């Protein structure tokens, strides 16, 4: 299904540090899980199996492996920041949307059956549309 990932190269010194972090009771769980991922990856365990054993997603396991390969133990201790795109809504566009929604009324709400449904949805009317005389449901 997935291609087998190569074993992650870890030095003996790094291995000792990782094992110490996993065993230490004062290690934050986020860091301990990352250390477990690296230890399993160094043994040649598949990413999918690591994900199942640690309760992380496969993309997270791959990201942890990549970060460790690039920056070592320092990468595990840092929180990864997401690459968020810049906001699409500018303050001017946001104000225009607010003005449009608050100061205009859509044509669909002019129809009585839509107003009734809207009122029923908001809890102002409790009767069903079929019990109202003269209301045609389409």
NUDOTOR-269122 format. One record per atom (N, C-alpha, C): x, y, z; residue number from 0; atom name; residue in one letter. Coordinates in nm, 2 decimals, decimal comma. Atoms other than C-alpha are relative to their C-alpha. Layout:
BEGIN
     xx     yy     zz num atomo residuo
      X      Y      Z NUM    CA       a
...
This chain:
BEGIN
     xx     yy     zz num atomo residuo
   0,08  -0,12   0,00   0     N       x
   0,00   0,00   0,00   0    CA       x
   0,09   0,13   0,00   0     C       x
  -0,09  -0,12   0,00   1     N       x
   0,26   0,26   0,11   1    CA       x
   0,14  -0,06  -0,02   1     C       x
  -0,14   0,04   0,01   2     N       x
   0,63   0,24   0,02   2    CA       x
   0,07   0,00   0,13   2     C       x
  -0,07   0,02  -0,13   3     N       x
   0,85   0,12   0,30   3    CA       x
   0,11   0,11   0,01   3     C       x
  -0,09  -0,11  -0,03   4     N       x
   1,05   0,41   0,45   4    CA       x
   0,13  -0,06   0,05   4     C       x
  -0,13   0,05  -0,05   5     N       x
   1,42   0,36   0,51   5    CA       x
   0,02   0,03   0,14   5     C       x
  -0,02  -0,02  -0,15   6     N       x
   1,54   0,33   0,87   6    CA       x
   0,07   0,14   0,01   6     C       x
  -0,05  -0,14  -0,03   7     N       x
   1,61   0,68   1,01   7    CA       x
   0,14  -0,01   0,07   7     C       x
  -0,14   0,01  -0,06   8     N       x
   1,99   0,72   1,08   8    CA       x
   0,00   0,08   0,13   8     C       x
   0,00  -0,06  -0,13   9     N       x
   2,03   0,80   1,45   9    CA       x
   0,14  -0,04   0,07   9     C       x
  -0,13   0,03  -0,06  10     N       x
   2,37   0,82   1,63  10    CA       x
  -0,03  -0,06   0,14  10     C       x
   0,01   0,06  -0,14  11     N       x
   2,44   0,64   1,96  11    CA       x
  -0,04   0,10   0,10  11     C       x
   0,02  -0,11  -0,10  12     N       x
   2,44   0,97   2,15  12    CA       x
  -0,15   0,04  -0,01  12     C       x
   0,14  -0,04   0,02  13     N       x
   2,10   1,07   2,00  13    CA       x
  -0,09  -0,11   0,05  13     C       x
   0,09   0,11  -0,05  14     N       x
   1,96   0,73   2,08  14    CA       x
  -0,01   0,00   0,15  14     C       x
   0,00  -0,01  -0,14  15     N       x
   2,06   0,76   2,44  15    CA       x
  -0,09   0,12   0,05  15     C       x
   0,08  -0,12  -0,03  16     N       x
   1,91   1,11   2,46  16    CA       x
  -0,15  -0,03  -0,02  16     C       x
   0,14   0,03   0,03  17     N       x
   1,58   0,99   2,30  17    CA       x
  -0,05  -0,10   0,10  17     C       x
   0,05   0,10  -0,10  18     N       x
   1,55   0,69   2,53  18    CA       x
  -0,02   0,06   0,13  18     C       x
   0,01  -0,07  -0,13  19     N       x
   1,62   0,91   2,83  19    CA       x
  -0,13   0,09   0,01  19     C       x
   0,11  -0,08   0,01  20     N       x
   1,35   1,15   2,72  20    CA       x
  -0,13  -0,08   0,01  20     C       x
   0,12   0,09   0,00  21     N       x
   1,09   0,87   2,67  21    CA       x
  -0,02  -0,05   0,14  21     C       x
   0,01   0,06  -0,13  22     N       x
   1,17   0,72   3,01  22    CA       x
  -0,03   0,10   0,11  22     C       x
   0,01  -0,10  -0,11  23     N       x
   1,17   1,05   3,21  23    CA       x
  -0,15   0,03   0,02  23     C       x
   0,14  -0,03  -0,03  24     N       x
   0,84   1,11   3,38  24    CA       x
  -0,03   0,15  -0,01  24     C       x
   0,02  -0,15   0,01  25     N       x
   0,89   1,49   3,35  25    CA       x
  -0,01   0,05  -0,14  25     C       x
   0,01  -0,04   0,14  26     N       x
   0,90   1,49   2,97  26    CA       x
  -0,14   0,02  -0,04  26     C       x
   0,13  -0,02   0,05  27     N       x
   0,60   1,65   2,81  27    CA       x
  -0,04  -0,11  -0,10  27     C       x
   0,05   0,11   0,08  28     N       x
   0,39   1,39   2,63  28    CA       x
   0,02   0,03  -0,15  28     C       x
  -0,03  -0,03   0,14  29     N       x
   0,42   1,58   2,30  29    CA       x
   0,14  -0,04  -0,05  29     C       x
  -0,13   0,03   0,03  30     N       x
   0,79   1,55   2,31  30    CA       x
   0,03  -0,15   0,01  30     C       x
  -0,03   0,14  -0,01  31     N       x
   0,79   1,19   2,43  31    CA       x
  -0,06  -0,08  -0,12  31     C       x
   0,06   0,07   0,12  32     N       x
   0,56   1,08   2,14  32    CA       x
   0,10   0,02  -0,12  32     C       x
  -0,09  -0,03   0,12  33     N       x
   0,80   1,25   1,89  33    CA       x
   0,12  -0,09   0,02  33     C       x
  -0,12   0,08  -0,03  34     N       x
   1,09   1,07   2,06  34    CA       x
  -0,03  -0,15  -0,04  34     C       x
   0,04   0,14   0,03  35     N       x
   0,90   0,73   2,03  35    CA       x
   0,00  -0,02  -0,15  35     C       x
   0,01   0,01   0,15  36     N       x
   0,84   0,80   1,66  36    CA       x
   0,14  -0,01  -0,06  36     C       x
  -0,14   0,00   0,05  37     N       x
   1,21   0,87   1,60  37    CA       x
   0,07  -0,14   0,03  37     C       x
  -0,06   0,13  -0,04  38     N       x
   1,31   0,55   1,79  38    CA       x
  -0,05  -0,11  -0,08  38     C       x
   0,06   0,10   0,08  39     N       x
   1,07   0,34   1,60  39    CA       x
   0,05   0,01  -0,14  39     C       x
  -0,05  -0,02   0,14  40     N       x
   1,18   0,49   1,27  40    CA       x
   0,14  -0,04  -0,01  40     C       x
  -0,14   0,05   0,01  41     N       x
   1,54   0,42   1,35  41    CA       x
   0,01  -0,15   0,00  41     C       x
   0,00   0,15   0,00  42     N       x
   1,45   0,05   1,39  42    CA       x
  -0,05  -0,05  -0,13  42     C       x
   0,05   0,03   0,13  43     N       x
   1,30   0,06   1,04  43    CA       x
  -0,14  -0,04  -0,01  43     C       x
   0,14   0,03   0,00  44     N       x
   0,94   0,03   1,14  44    CA       x
  -0,07   0,10  -0,10  44     C       x
   0,07  -0,08   0,11  45     N       x
   0,70   0,15   0,86  45    CA       x
  -0,07   0,12   0,07  45     C       x
   0,07  -0,12  -0,05  46     N       x
   0,54   0,49   0,90  46    CA       x
  -0,14  -0,03   0,04  46     C       x
   0,14   0,04  -0,04  47     N       x
   0,19   0,34   0,90  47    CA       x
   0,00  -0,07   0,13  47     C       x
   0,00   0,08  -0,13  48     N       x
   0,28   0,10   1,18  48    CA       x
   0,04   0,10   0,12  48     C       x
  -0,03  -0,10  -0,11  49     N       x
   0,44   0,39   1,38  49    CA       x
  -0,12   0,08   0,03  49     C       x
   0,12  -0,08  -0,02  50     N       x
   0,12   0,59   1,33  50    CA       x
  -0,10  -0,07   0,09  50     C       x
   0,10   0,08  -0,08  51     N       x
  -0,09   0,31   1,47  51    CA       x
   0,05  -0,02   0,14  51     C       x
  -0,05   0,03  -0,14  52     N       x
   0,14   0,24   1,77  52    CA       x
   0,00   0,13   0,08  52     C       x
  -0,01  -0,12  -0,08  53     N       x
   0,17   0,61   1,87  53    CA       x
  -0,13   0,08   0,00  53     C       x
   0,13  -0,08   0,01  54     N       x
  -0,19   0,73   1,78  54    CA       x
   0,01   0,13  -0,07  54     C       x
  -0,01  -0,12   0,08  55     N       x
  -0,06   0,99   1,55  55    CA       x
  -0,04  -0,03  -0,15  55     C       x
   0,04   0,03   0,14  56     N       x
  -0,15   1,03   1,18  56    CA       x
   0,13  -0,02  -0,08  56     C       x
  -0,11   0,03   0,08  57     N       x
   0,08   0,91   0,91  57    CA       x
   0,07   0,12  -0,05  57     C       x
  -0,07  -0,12   0,04  58     N       x
   0,15   1,26   0,78  58    CA       x
   0,08   0,06   0,11  58     C       x
  -0,07  -0,06  -0,11  59     N       x
   0,25   1,37   1,13  59    CA       x
   0,13  -0,08   0,02  59     C       x
  -0,12   0,09  -0,02  60     N       x
   0,49   1,07   1,16  60    CA       x
   0,11   0,04  -0,11  60     C       x
  -0,10  -0,04   0,11  61     N       x
   0,65   1,17   0,82  61    CA       x
   0,06   0,13   0,03  61     C       x
  -0,05  -0,13  -0,03  62     N       x
   0,68   1,53   0,93  62    CA       x
   0,10   0,00   0,12  62     C       x
  -0,09   0,01  -0,11  63     N       x
   0,85   1,43   1,26  63    CA       x
   0,13  -0,06  -0,05  63     C       x
  -0,12   0,07   0,05  64     N       x
   1,09   1,20   1,07  64    CA       x
   0,08   0,11  -0,08  64     C       x
  -0,07  -0,10   0,08  65     N       x
   1,17   1,48   0,82  65    CA       x
   0,07   0,11   0,09  65     C       x
  -0,05  -0,10  -0,09  66     N       x
   1,22   1,74   1,10  66    CA       x
   0,13  -0,05   0,07  66     C       x
  -0,12   0,05  -0,07  67     N       x
   1,46   1,51   1,29  67    CA       x
   0,11  -0,02  -0,10  67     C       x
  -0,10   0,02   0,10  68     N       x
   1,65   1,43   0,97  68    CA       x
   0,07   0,13  -0,03  68     C       x
  -0,05  -0,13   0,04  69     N       x
   1,70   1,80   0,90  69    CA       x
   0,07   0,07   0,12  69     C       x
  -0,05  -0,08  -0,11  70     N       x
   1,77   1,94   1,25  70    CA       x
   0,03  -0,08   0,13  70     C       x
  -0,03   0,08  -0,12  71     N       x
   1,81   1,65   1,50  71    CA       x
  -0,09   0,02   0,11  71     C       x
   0,08  -0,01  -0,12  72     N       x
   1,69   1,66   1,85  72    CA       x
  -0,07   0,14   0,02  72     C       x
   0,05  -0,14  -0,01  73     N       x
   1,64   2,04   1,84  73    CA       x
  -0,14   0,01  -0,06  73     C       x
   0,12  -0,01   0,07  74     N       x
   1,36   1,99   1,59  74    CA       x
  -0,12  -0,06   0,08  74     C       x
   0,10   0,06  -0,07  75     N       x
   1,17   1,77   1,82  75    CA       x
  -0,05   0,09   0,12  75     C       x
   0,03  -0,08  -0,11  76     N       x
   1,17   2,02   2,10  76    CA       x
  -0,08   0,13  -0,04  76     C       x
   0,07  -0,11   0,06  77     N       x
   1,04   2,30   1,88  77    CA       x
  -0,14  -0,04  -0,04  77     C       x
   0,13   0,02   0,05  78     N       x
   0,67   2,33   1,81  78    CA       x
   0,00   0,04  -0,15  78     C       x
   0,00  -0,03   0,14  79     N       x
   0,61   2,32   1,44  79    CA       x
  -0,11   0,10  -0,03  79     C       x
   0,10  -0,10   0,03  80     N       x
   0,43   2,62   1,31  80    CA       x
  -0,06  -0,03  -0,14  80     C       x
   0,07   0,03   0,13  81     N       x
   0,17   2,57   1,04  81    CA       x
   0,02   0,11  -0,10  81     C       x
  -0,02  -0,10   0,10  82     N       x
   0,22   2,75   0,72  82    CA       x
  -0,14   0,04  -0,05  82     C       x
   0,13  -0,05   0,03  83     N       x
  -0,10   2,95   0,71  83    CA       x
   0,01   0,10  -0,12  83     C       x
   0,00  -0,10   0,11  84     N       x
  -0,18   3,14   0,39  84    CA       x
  -0,05   0,14   0,06  84     C       x
   0,04  -0,13  -0,04  85     N       x
  -0,23   3,51   0,43  85    CA       x
  -0,15   0,02  -0,01  85     C       x
   0,15  -0,01   0,00  86     N       x
  -0,59   3,61   0,51  86    CA       x
  -0,05   0,06  -0,13  86     C       x
   0,06  -0,05   0,12  87     N       x
  -0,81   3,66   0,21  87    CA       x
  -0,09   0,12   0,02  87     C       x
   0,08  -0,11  -0,04  88     N       x
  -1,04   3,90   0,39  88    CA       x
   0,08   0,12   0,04  88     C       x
  -0,06  -0,13  -0,04  89     N       x
  -0,90   4,25   0,39  89    CA       x
  -0,10   0,07   0,09  89     C       x
   0,10  -0,07  -0,08  90     N       x
  -1,05   4,49   0,64  90    CA       x
  -0,11   0,07  -0,09  90     C       x
   0,10  -0,06   0,09  91     N       x
  -1,22   4,67   0,35  91    CA       x
  -0,10  -0,10  -0,05  91     C       x
   0,09   0,10   0,05  92     N       x
  -1,37   4,35   0,21  92    CA       x
  -0,09  -0,05   0,12  92     C       x
   0,08   0,04  -0,12  93     N       x
  -1,48   4,25   0,56  93    CA       x
  -0,11   0,10   0,03  93     C       x
   0,10  -0,10  -0,02  94     N       x
  -1,66   4,58   0,61  94    CA       x
  -0,11   0,00  -0,10  94     C       x
   0,10   0,00   0,11  95     N       x
  -1,83   4,56   0,27  95    CA       x
  -0,09  -0,12   0,02  95     C       x
   0,09   0,11  -0,02  96     N       x
  -1,96   4,21   0,36  96    CA       x
  -0,09   0,03   0,12  96     C       x
   0,09  -0,03  -0,11  97     N       x
  -2,09   4,33   0,70  97    CA       x
  -0,11   0,10  -0,04  97     C       x
   0,10  -0,09   0,04  98     N       x
  -2,26   4,63   0,54  98    CA       x
  -0,10  -0,06  -0,09  98     C       x
   0,10   0,06   0,09  99     N       x
  -2,42   4,42   0,27  99    CA       x
  -0,09  -0,09   0,08  99     C       x
   0,09   0,09  -0,07 100     N       x
  -2,55   4,16   0,51 100    CA       x
  -0,09   0,07   0,11 100     C       x
   0,08  -0,06  -0,11 101     N       x
  -2,67   4,40   0,78 101    CA       x
  -0,10   0,11  -0,06 101     C       x
   0,08  -0,11   0,05 102     N       x
  -2,82   4,67   0,56 102    CA       x
  -0,09  -0,03  -0,12 102     C       x
   0,08   0,04   0,11 103     N       x
  -2,98   4,48   0,27 103    CA       x
  -0,08  -0,12   0,04 103     C       x
   0,08   0,12  -0,03 104     N       x
  -3,25   4,22   0,26 104    CA       x
  -0,01  -0,08  -0,13 104     C       x
   0,00   0,08   0,12 105     N       x
  -3,23   3,93   0,01 105    CA       x
  -0,15  -0,01  -0,05 105     C       x
   0,13   0,01   0,06 106     N       x
  -3,52   3,90  -0,23 106    CA       x
  -0,08  -0,12   0,04 106     C       x
   0,06   0,12  -0,04 107     N       x
  -3,59   3,55  -0,12 107    CA       x
  -0,08   0,01   0,13 107     C       x
   0,07  -0,02  -0,12 108     N       x
  -3,70   3,67   0,22 108    CA       x
  -0,13   0,08  -0,02 108     C       x
   0,13  -0,07   0,02 109     N       x
  -3,98   3,87   0,06 109    CA       x
  -0,12  -0,09  -0,01 109     C       x
   0,11   0,09   0,01 110     N       x
  -4,18   3,56   0,00 110    CA       x
  -0,05  -0,05   0,14 110     C       x
   0,06   0,03  -0,13 111     N       x
  -4,42   3,47   0,29 111    CA       x
   0,05  -0,14   0,05 111     C       x
  -0,04   0,13  -0,04 112     N       x
  -4,33   3,10   0,29 112    CA       x
   0,14  -0,01   0,05 112     C       x
  -0,14   0,00  -0,05 113     N       x
  -3,96   3,17   0,33 113    CA       x
   0,01   0,07   0,13 113     C       x
   0,00  -0,07  -0,13 114     N       x
  -4,03   3,42   0,61 114    CA       x
  -0,05  -0,10   0,11 114     C       x
   0,06   0,10  -0,09 115     N       x
  -4,24   3,15   0,78 115    CA       x
   0,10  -0,10   0,04 115     C       x
  -0,10   0,10  -0,03 116     N       x
  -3,97   2,89   0,75 116    CA       x
   0,12   0,06   0,08 116     C       x
  -0,11  -0,06  -0,07 117     N       x
  -3,71   3,13   0,87 117    CA       x
  -0,04   0,02   0,15 117     C       x
   0,05  -0,02  -0,14 118     N       x
  -3,92   3,21   1,18 118    CA       x
  -0,01  -0,13   0,07 118     C       x
   0,01   0,13  -0,06 119     N       x
  -3,99   2,85   1,24 119    CA       x
   0,14  -0,06   0,04 119     C       x
  -0,14   0,05  -0,03 120     N       x
  -3,61   2,77   1,22 120    CA       x
   0,05   0,07   0,12 120     C       x
  -0,05  -0,08  -0,11 121     N       x
  -3,54   3,05   1,47 121    CA       x
  -0,08  -0,03   0,13 121     C       x
   0,07   0,04  -0,12 122     N       x
  -3,80   2,91   1,71 122    CA       x
  -0,12   0,10   0,03 122     C       x
   0,11  -0,09  -0,02 123     N       x
  -4,06   3,19   1,67 123    CA       x
  -0,14  -0,06  -0,02 123     C       x
   0,13   0,06   0,04 124     N       x
  -4,33   2,97   1,52 124    CA       x
   0,02  -0,15   0,02 124     C       x
  -0,01   0,14  -0,03 125     N       x
  -4,39   2,61   1,63 125    CA       x
  -0,08  -0,09  -0,09 125     C       x
   0,09   0,09   0,09 126     N       x
  -4,65   2,49   1,38 126    CA       x
   0,07  -0,04  -0,12 126     C       x
  -0,06   0,06   0,12 127     N       x
  -4,57   2,28   1,08 127    CA       x
  -0,06   0,07  -0,12 127     C       x
   0,05  -0,07   0,12 128     N       x
  -4,62   2,43   0,73 128    CA       x
  -0,13  -0,07  -0,05 128     C       x
   0,12   0,06   0,05 129     N       x
  -4,88   2,17   0,65 129    CA       x
  -0,13   0,03   0,08 129     C       x
   0,12  -0,03  -0,09 130     N       x
  -5,11   2,27   0,94 130    CA       x
  -0,05   0,14  -0,03 130     C       x
   0,04  -0,13   0,03 131     N       x
  -5,12   2,63   0,81 131    CA       x
  -0,09   0,00  -0,12 131     C       x
   0,09   0,00   0,12 132     N       x
  -5,42   2,68   0,58 132    CA       x
   0,05   0,10  -0,11 132     C       x
  -0,03  -0,09   0,11 133     N       x
  -5,34   2,82   0,24 133    CA       x
   0,15   0,00  -0,04 133     C       x
  -0,15   0,01   0,03 134     N       x
  -4,96   2,74   0,25 134    CA       x
   0,02  -0,11  -0,09 134     C       x
  -0,04   0,11   0,10 135     N       x
  -4,84   2,55  -0,05 135    CA       x
   0,15  -0,03   0,01 135     C       x
  -0,14   0,04   0,00 136     N       x
  -4,52   2,35  -0,01 136    CA       x
   0,03  -0,05  -0,13 136     C       x
  -0,04   0,04   0,14 137     N       x
  -4,34   2,30  -0,33 137    CA       x
   0,11  -0,10   0,00 137     C       x
